[in-house]
Amino acid sequence: MNRLHVCDEAARLGLHGLNRHLLDYWLALAGDGCVPSHLAFDPVHAGKALPGCARFEVIIGKKVTCRLAGTVFQLAFGTNLAGEDWLGRTLTAHRRQRLIRFSAVAPGAIGVARRMILGRDQTRPQVIEEILLPFVPTDGATPVLVHSSWRPQGEEWPGVDGAVGLALAREFHLIELEVPCNRV
């Protein structure tokens, strides 16, 4: 993979903060230019990003399952999402597009999604940024690490009603990688 290309695209998109930290760590794991194995991911090196991380298992074009969810995801949803169908948590109208996005990241791309939500004062918008980082596939599925920049503010929790579902971020960018995920 061309690290310079990935870094240039991340800079062009304005990726910053914990998402940029996580991207830099993922790139360090890639080392020789190949997509890293999820087994190489050491939570200690994720640092302050860890609460906003979740690992998904993607079967391209078919399924997205949450395998591990950090405290930010657990608090936002009010439950541990491990083992849950992520598409089932998505608004029905957005499920196909969410599957397309995860399926585009899984074979060898980095995804960056942004959405606006009302901030703590319910008047000023806040930008929420997510990064999706693929790992080498195992047993027919591709692990994808997702980090969300959203953090709860005080005692006000937006939460996501499972009956209503999780909306899709309108803005989504792919940073294509030169080395596909199936290369070890």
N, C-alpha and C positions, 0 to 999 in steps of 0.2 A: 504494500500500500504506500502511496505517496503521502508521507506525513505532512510535508509542506502544503500540499493541496488541501488536506483535511484542516490544517491550522488556518490557512487562508480563508477557507469557506466558513469556518467557525468565527473568525474575526469579521468577515463580511456580514454574517448573520447577527453579530453583536452578542454571541454567546459569552456569558461572563459568570462570575461568582462560582457557586458550587457546581453548576453544570459544566463550566469550563475546567474546574478542578478534576471532576470525574472523567471528562474527556481526556485530559492530559494523563491521568492515571491509566486509563484504558489504552491509550497510545503507547505508554511505557510497557504495558503488558504485551502489546503487539510486537514490540522489540524488532524482530527481524522482518517485519512487514506483513506478517500473517495475522489474521483475526485470532485473538487469544481464546483460550479455553476458559470456561466459567470457573473451572477448578483453580485457575491461577489467581482469581480475584480474591484478595485478602480484605475483608471488611475494615480492618484497622487502617488501611491506606485510603479508604473512602472518607474517613474522618467525619466532619460535620455533615457531609452529604448523606450518610447512612440512614438516618431516620426517614428521608424522602425517597429511598430506593425501594424498588420492588423488582423481583425477577419473574419473568413470564416464560412459559414454554410455548413456542409457536410451531404449529404444524401448518405450513404454508398453504394458504387458500382454504383452510378447514377450521382451525381452532386456535384459540389463545387462552391459556390457563395460567392463573397466578400460582406460583410455587412458593414465593416468600414475599412478605410485605412488611416494610418498615413501619414505625409507629405513626408517621404522618398519614399513611394510607389507612392504617387501622383506626386512627382517631377520626379521620374524615368520614369513613364508612361505618364506624361504630362496631366493627367486627374484624376478625382476622380473615383476610381474603385468601389465604393459602388453600389451594385446591379448587377455588371457584373459577367458573367460566367468565372470563373478562368481558366477552361479548354479551353475556347475559346481564352484565351490569351497565351496558351501554344502551342509550335510547334506541328503540327499534329502528327508527329511521336512519340511524348512524352506524348500525352494526356492520353493514357491508363495507362501508368506507373505512371503518376501524380495522377490519380484517385485511383490507387492501393495504393499509399503511403498515401494519405489523408484517404482512407478507412481503412488502417491499424492502423492509429493513433486514429481515431474516437472511436472505441470500448474500448480503454484503453491502449494506448502506447504513449510515447513521441518520437517524431521524431527529428533527427539532420541531417541536410543536409549541405554539403560543396561543393563549386565550386571555381575554379580559374578564375579570370579575369585579364586582363592587368590593372596595376595600372595607376595612373595619368600620369606618364611619358611614358606610352604605351610600356615599356620594361620589367619592373619587375612585376611578377605576384602578385596578391593580393588574399588572401583567404577570401571568403565570407561565413559566417556561418549563418544558419537559424535554429531556434528551433520551433517545432510545439507542442503545449500544448492543450490537449482536455479538454472540460468541460462537465458537465452533459447534456445529450440530452434534447431538448425541442421541442415539436410538431413534432416529427419524424426526426429531424435533430440535428446534434451534432455541437455545436460551437467549433471551433479550433482557438486558438490564434497563429499567426505566427509572429516571430520577425526576422528581417534580420539585420546582423551586417554591411551591406553596408551603407556607408554614402557618399554623393557627395563630391568630392574634388575640391574646388575652383569653377571655371566656367566650368569645363569639366564634362559633364553629359553623362554617357553611354547611358541612355535612353533605351527603349524597343519599337521597332516599332510594333504596334499592328498587322500589316499585316504579319510580320515575325514571331512574337511570342516569348514567354519566354521559354528558354531552361531549361531542367531538370538538376539538380545537379547530377553529376555522383556518388558522395559518399552520401549514405543515411544509417543511423543507427536507429534502433528502440530500445527503452528502454521499455520493457514490464512492465506493472503495474499489481499487484495482484488483484486490485479491478477494475472491469469494470466500464465504464462511466455511465451505467444505474443504478448504485447503488447510492442512495442519502444518 
